Amino acid sequence: MNRIPENESGGGGAAKPLAPATRLVTAGRVPSEQYGFVNTPIYRGSTVLYPNAEKFLKRDARYTYGTKGTPTTNALETAWSEISGAAGTVLLPSGLAAISLALLSCLKAGDHLLVPDSVYRPTRNLCDTVLRRFGVETSYYDPLLGADVASLFKPNTRAVFTEAPGSLSFEMQDIPAIAKAAHARDLIVLMDNTWATPLFFPPHARGVDLAIEAGTKYCSGSSDLLLGMVSASERCWRDLRATFEATAFCAGPEDVFLALRGLRTMQVRLLHHQESALAVARWLAARPEVARVLHPALETDPGHALWKRDFSGASGLFSIVLKPMPDKAAHAFINALTLFGIGASWGGFESLVIPFDCAAFRTATAWQPDGPTLRFHIGLEDVGDLIADLEGGFAAMRAVG
């Protein structure tokens, strides 16, 4: 069997935990159960046959029905739980589906939810539409509050949602402080951890009860699948799994298989994304057209101290604020780029750029960047080529005036 036991040192000495890179390769794989093949194959199916009536009535089988899991989904669930330090994981058909299920698993009519003002916009839309219709009240808070978020707790507050760094604007939240304040009131802490992944931020070790990841991004690495994952602490695992089984909100087998394949190389890719993104971010910070770079791993970023304390790395996503200029000049910059695609999502091998403006959907804080804002994802291309492309974009910007 080509699998390394979790606590086997390999040298006959004292047992020690496997390093993250090794876990990514070994977790969730049991070749002896797949006739020796390295990867768990794609299991497509709804019906599972039982050997007799007695076992069917008791649902006495490892797998009972397609919506409840297959060897393919079990492989990724097991691997992700091990990597994130969770009691268990469920797989969903998208990142937003994962956010939805996580919230539904811990909220009921009459509950109050706290959400950072910097949250991923579709999460805000979910709270303001579906959850409101179901009788859940949502309040938005300044993402920089830290432990002071406790001042917003109400008698019916049930959960605190977090996201670090913030979507688009990259504010860094003090997750351990928020978790400590929330747990003192027996509240549940949720986190969208897609930017860092468990490799750079171990959510459950930092106090998060329900950690949400869009596997669409770095678990895939190729912009060719949609997937969401929710991992749970022991405290929340039973309710999460029960809600998952009640909704049958399950991911497709091909996407799960592709995510398993991407998982094995995720750390190698993330380290490359990090190195290239920091190089590009530092180059942009020195440009006369750029007012600010929003990247918590940069020493000049307001959230850098928190990032350095709690995170072990950074991904390829960050934003910039341009100096005041007409929108047409910023658009000319984007439109002149040849190596940066213009499109939603991120985490793939290709570099991306989009314009954005948070002002219209902030309610607890004011978004006043004083210039056009752009979000970049730095892919796996050569940094020199990317910088040359950006130089061409700035030339186009200057030509517009």
C-alpha positions in Angstrom: 0.0 0.0 0.0 1.5 3.3 -1.1 0.5 5.3 1.9 2.5 6.8 4.7 0.8 6.4 8.1 0.1 9.8 9.8 2.6 9.5 12.6 5.2 7.3 11.0 8.6 9.1 11.0 10.1 6.7 8.4 13.4 6.5 10.3 12.5 4.4 13.3 12.7 7.4 15.6 10.1 9.3 17.5 6.8 9.7 15.8 6.2 13.2 14.3 3.4 14.7 12.2 3.8 14.8 8.5 4.7 18.1 6.9 1.9 19.9 4.9 3.5 19.1 1.5 3.6 15.4 2.4 0.0 15.5 3.7 -1.2 16.9 0.4 0.3 14.0 -1.4 -0.8 11.2 0.9 -4.1 12.4 2.5 -7.2 10.6 1.3 -5.4 8.1 -0.8 -5.5 4.3 -0.2 -4.2 2.6 -3.3 -4.8 -0.9 -1.8 -8.6 -0.1 -2.0 -8.3 0.8 -5.7 -6.5 -2.3 -6.9 -3.2 -0.5 -6.5 -4.0 2.5 -8.6 -2.5 5.7 -7.2 -5.6 7.9 -7.6 -9.2 7.2 -6.4 -11.2 6.9 -9.7 -14.4 8.8 -10.5 -17.4 7.0 -9.1 -20.6 8.0 -10.9 -23.8 6.7 -9.5 -27.0 7.2 -7.6 -28.1 3.7 -6.6 -26.1 1.5 -4.3 -27.1 -2.2 -4.1 -27.4 -4.1 -0.8 -26.9 -7.9 -0.5 -30.2 -8.5 1.3 -33.4 -6.9 2.7 -32.1 -6.8 6.3 -29.0 -4.7 5.4 -31.2 -2.4 3.2 -33.6 -1.7 6.0 -30.8 -0.8 8.3 -28.8 1.0 5.6 -26.0 -1.2 6.7 -23.3 -0.3 4.1 -20.3 1.9 3.8 -22.0 3.8 1.0 -25.8 4.0 1.0 -26.8 6.4 -1.9 -25.0 8.6 -4.3 -26.0 11.9 -2.7 -24.5 10.8 0.7 -21.1 10.1 -0.7 -18.9 7.9 -2.9 -15.3 6.7 -2.7 -14.4 9.7 -4.8 -16.0 12.3 -2.5 -14.8 10.4 0.6 -11.2 10.7 -0.6 -11.4 14.5 -0.9 -13.4 15.0 2.3 -10.9 12.9 4.2 -7.9 14.7 2.7 -9.3 18.2 3.3 -10.3 17.3 7.0 -6.7 16.2 7.6 -5.1 19.2 6.0 -7.4 21.7 7.7 -7.5 20.0 11.1 -11.2 19.5 11.1 -13.6 16.9 12.5 -15.1 16.5 9.1 -15.7 18.1 5.7 -18.6 18.2 3.2 -18.3 19.1 -0.5 -20.6 21.4 -2.4 -21.1 22.4 -6.0 -19.6 25.9 -5.6 -18.0 28.2 -3.1 -21.2 30.2 -2.6 -23.0 26.9 -2.1 -20.5 26.1 0.7 -21.2 29.5 2.3 -24.9 28.9 2.1 -24.8 25.4 3.7 -22.5 26.5 6.4 -24.8 29.3 7.4 -27.9 27.2 7.1 -26.3 24.6 9.4 -26.0 26.9 12.3 -28.8 29.5 12.0 -32.6 29.4 12.5 -35.4 32.0 12.3 -35.0 34.7 14.9 -31.2 34.4 15.0 -28.8 37.3 14.6 -25.7 37.1 12.4 -22.7 39.4 12.3 -20.8 39.7 8.9 -17.8 41.9 8.1 -18.5 44.8 5.8 -15.6 43.6 3.6 -17.2 40.2 2.9 -17.5 38.6 -0.5 -20.4 40.4 -2.2 -22.5 37.2 -3.0 -22.3 36.4 0.7 -23.9 39.7 1.5 -26.6 39.1 -1.1 -27.4 35.7 0.4 -27.8 37.3 3.9 -29.9 40.2 2.6 -32.3 38.0 0.5 -32.5 34.3 1.4 -31.6 34.5 5.1 -33.7 37.6 5.6 -36.7 35.8 4.1 -36.1 32.9 6.5 -36.2 35.3 9.5 -32.4 35.7 10.1 -31.2 39.2 11.0 -27.8 40.3 9.6 -25.7 43.2 10.9 -22.5 44.3 9.1 -19.5 45.3 11.1 -16.2 47.0 10.6 -13.7 44.2 9.8 -11.0 45.9 11.9 -13.0 45.7 15.1 -11.2 42.6 16.5 -12.4 41.6 20.0 -14.5 44.8 20.1 -17.0 42.9 17.8 -18.4 41.8 21.2 -20.0 45.2 21.6 -22.4 44.3 18.7 -23.6 41.1 20.2 -27.3 40.9 20.9 -29.2 38.4 23.0 -30.2 36.5 19.8 -26.7 36.7 18.2 -25.9 33.1 17.1 -22.8 33.4 14.8 -20.0 35.7 13.6 -18.9 35.4 10.0 -15.3 36.4 9.1 -13.1 36.7 6.0 -9.4 37.5 6.0 -8.3 39.3 4.1 -11.4 41.1 3.0 -12.8 40.5 -0.4 -11.5 43.0 -3.0 -10.3 45.5 -0.3 -8.0 43.2 1.7 -8.6 44.4 5.3 -7.0 41.9 7.7 -9.2 40.6 10.5 -8.0 39.5 13.9 -9.6 36.0 13.7 -8.3 34.6 17.1 -9.5 37.7 19.0 -12.9 37.5 17.3 -13.1 33.8 18.0 -12.3 34.3 21.6 -14.9 36.9 22.1 -17.5 34.9 20.2 -16.8 31.7 22.1 -17.1 33.5 25.4 -20.8 33.9 24.5 -21.0 30.4 23.0 -21.4 31.8 19.5 -20.3 30.0 16.3 -17.4 31.4 14.2 -17.4 31.0 10.4 -14.7 32.0 8.1 -14.2 32.2 4.3 -10.6 31.0 4.1 -10.3 30.8 0.3 -7.5 33.4 0.0 -5.0 31.6 2.3 -6.3 28.0 2.2 -5.4 25.8 5.3 -1.8 25.7 4.1 -1.3 29.4 5.0 -3.9 29.8 7.7 -5.1 26.8 9.7 -8.6 27.9 10.5 -9.6 25.5 13.2 -6.4 26.0 15.1 -7.2 29.7 15.2 -10.7 29.2 16.7 -12.9 28.9 13.6 -15.8 26.4 13.9 -16.9 26.3 10.2 -14.2 27.0 7.6 -15.4 27.7 4.0 -13.2 27.3 0.9 -13.9 27.8 -2.7 -12.2 24.8 -4.2 -12.9 26.5 -7.5 -9.8 28.5 -6.8 -6.5 27.0 -5.6 -7.7 23.4 -5.1 -8.5 23.4 -8.8 -5.6 25.6 -10.0 -6.8 25.4 -13.6 -10.1 27.4 -13.8 -11.9 24.4 -15.0 -14.2 23.3 -12.1 -16.7 24.6 -9.5 -16.4 23.3 -6.0 -17.0 24.3 -2.4 -15.8 22.8 0.9 -16.9 23.3 4.5 -14.8 21.8 7.2 -16.1 21.8 10.8 -14.8 21.6 14.3 -16.1 18.7 16.5 -18.6 21.2 18.0 -20.3 21.9 14.6 -19.7 18.7 12.6 -22.9 16.8 13.4 -25.2 19.8 12.5 -23.2 20.5 9.3 -23.4 16.9 8.1 -27.1 16.6 9.0 -27.8 19.8 7.0 -25.8 18.5 4.1 -27.7 15.2 4.0 -31.0 16.9 4.4 -30.4 19.1 1.4 -28.4 16.7 -0.9 -26.4 19.7 -2.0 -23.7 17.5 -3.4 -20.8 18.2 -5.8 -20.4 16.5 -9.2 -18.0 13.5 -9.3 -15.8 14.9 -12.2 -15.2 18.2 -10.3 -14.3 16.3 -7.1 -11.9 14.1 -9.1 -10.2 17.2 -10.6 -10.0 18.8 -7.2 -8.3 15.8 -5.8 -5.8 15.9 -8.7 -5.2 19.6 -8.1 -4.8 19.1 -4.3 -1.6 17.1 -4.8 0.2 20.1 -6.3 -1.5 22.9 -4.4 1.4 23.9 -2.2 3.9 24.0 -5.0 1.6 26.3 -7.0 0.7 28.4 -4.0 4.3 29.1 -3.2 4.9 30.1 -6.8 1.8 32.4 -6.8 3.0 34.0 -3.5 6.5 34.7 -4.8 5.3 36.1 -8.2 2.5 38.2 -6.6 4.9 39.8 -4.1 7.3 40.6 -6.8 4.6 42.2 -9.0 3.0 44.0 -6.0 6.3 45.5 -5.0 6.9 46.6 -8.5 3.5 48.2 -8.7 4.0 49.9 -5.3 7.0 51.8 -6.9 5.0 53.0 -9.9 4.1 56.7 -9.9 0.6 55.9 -11.1 -0.2 53.7 -8.1 -1.3 55.3 -4.8 -1.5 52.1 -2.7 -1.1 48.4 -3.0 -3.6 46.4 -0.8 -1.6 43.3 0.0 -1.3 42.2 3.7 2.1 40.5 3.1 3.7 43.8 2.2 5.4 45.6 5.2 3.6 48.8 4.3 0.1 47.3 4.6 -2.0 48.2 7.7 -2.8 44.5 8.2 0.8 43.3 7.9 1.3 42.7 11.6 -1.8 40.5 11.9 -0.8 38.6 8.7 2.7 38.0 10.0 1.4 36.8 13.3 -1.3 34.4 12.1 -0.5 33.4 8.5 2.4 31.5 7.1 2.0 32.7 3.5 0.1 34.7 1.0 -1.6 33.7 -2.2 -1.6 35.4 -5.6 -4.5 37.8 -5.1 -4.3 41.5 -4.2 -5.6 44.9 -5.2 -4.2 48.4 -6.0 -5.6 51.9 -5.7 -4.5 54.1 -8.7 -3.9 57.8 -8.2 -6.9 60.0 -9.2 -7.6 59.7 -12.9 -10.5 59.3 -15.3 -12.1 55.8 -15.5 -11.3 55.8 -19.2 -7.5 55.9 -18.3 -7.8 53.0 -15.9 -9.8 51.1 -18.5 -7.2 51.8 -21.2 -4.6 50.3 -18.9 -6.7 47.1 -18.4 -7.6 46.8 -22.1 -4.0 47.1 -23.2 -2.9 44.1 -21.2 -2.3 40.9 -23.2 -1.3 38.4 -20.4 -4.0 39.4 -17.9 -7.5 38.1 -18.6 -10.5 40.1 -17.5 -12.8 37.8 -15.6 -14.3 36.8 -12.3 -12.8 34.1 -10.1 -9.1 33.5 -9.6 -6.7 30.8 -8.4 -5.9 29.4 -11.8 -2.6 29.3 -13.7 -3.5 32.4 -15.6 -3.2 36.0 -14.5 -6.3 38.2 -14.2 -7.3 41.8 -13.5 -10.7 43.4 -12.9 -11.9 46.9 -12.0 -14.1 47.2 -8.9 -15.8 49.7 -6.6 -17.0 48.7 -3.1 -18.7 52.0 -2.3 -22.2 50.9 -3.4 -22.4 47.9 -1.1 -20.6 49.0 2.1 -23.0 49.8 5.0 -20.8 49.8 8.2 -17.7 51.5 6.7 -17.0 53.9 4.0 -15.1 52.9 0.9 -13.2 56.0 -0.3 -10.0 55.0 -2.1 -9.7 58.4 -3.9 -8.8 56.7 -7.2 -9.8 53.8 -9.5 -9.2 50.3 -7.9 -8.1 47.1 -9.6 -7.8 43.6 -8.4 -5.0 41.3 -9.7 -4.5 37.6 -9.6 -0.9 36.7 -10.4 -0.7 33.4 -12.2 2.2 31.1 -13.1 3.6 33.1 -16.0 7.1 34.5 -15.9 7.2 37.6 -13.7 9.4 39.5 -16.2 6.8 39.0 -18.9 4.0 40.1 -16.6 5.8 43.3 -15.7 6.6 44.0 -19.3 2.8 43.6 -20.0 2.0 46.0 -17.1 4.4 48.5 -18.5 2.5 48.4 -21.8 -0.7 49.0 -19.9 0.7 52.1 -18.1 1.9 53.4 -21.5 -1.7 53.1 -22.8 -2.9 54.8 -19.7 -0.6 57.8 -20.2 -1.7 58.0 -23.8 -5.3 58.6 -22.7 -4.1 61.3 -20.4 
